[in-house]
Amino acid sequence: MTPVSMPPVALSWVRVEKYCEYTGDTMNMVADRMHEGLWAAGKHYKRTSQRVLWINLQAVEEWINRTPHVEATFYPGRTRSPTRTEK
């Protein structure tokens, strides 16, 4: 009998260490988003004990999609940032 491979599972919650490994974000970046109120407790992150922090990948992706592109903030109405000669 041939072994059956399990289909990939879409995870909603991962521990913060894995989140940082996957995204390249640092623990300080995560902490800043939490303390600044950019991420909501229970939606974007949750603590299940004093030392265990979980991150909701789906909620973080939604947050990223809602966050405006930085260049759109600095250069309203432009599709790209100015080149060196335009500055």
Secondary structure, 3 states (H helix, E strand, C coil): CCCCCCCCCCCCEEEHHHHHHHHCCCHHHHHHHHHCCCCCECCCEEEEECCEEEEEHHHHHHHHHHCCCHHHHHCCCCCCCCCCCCC
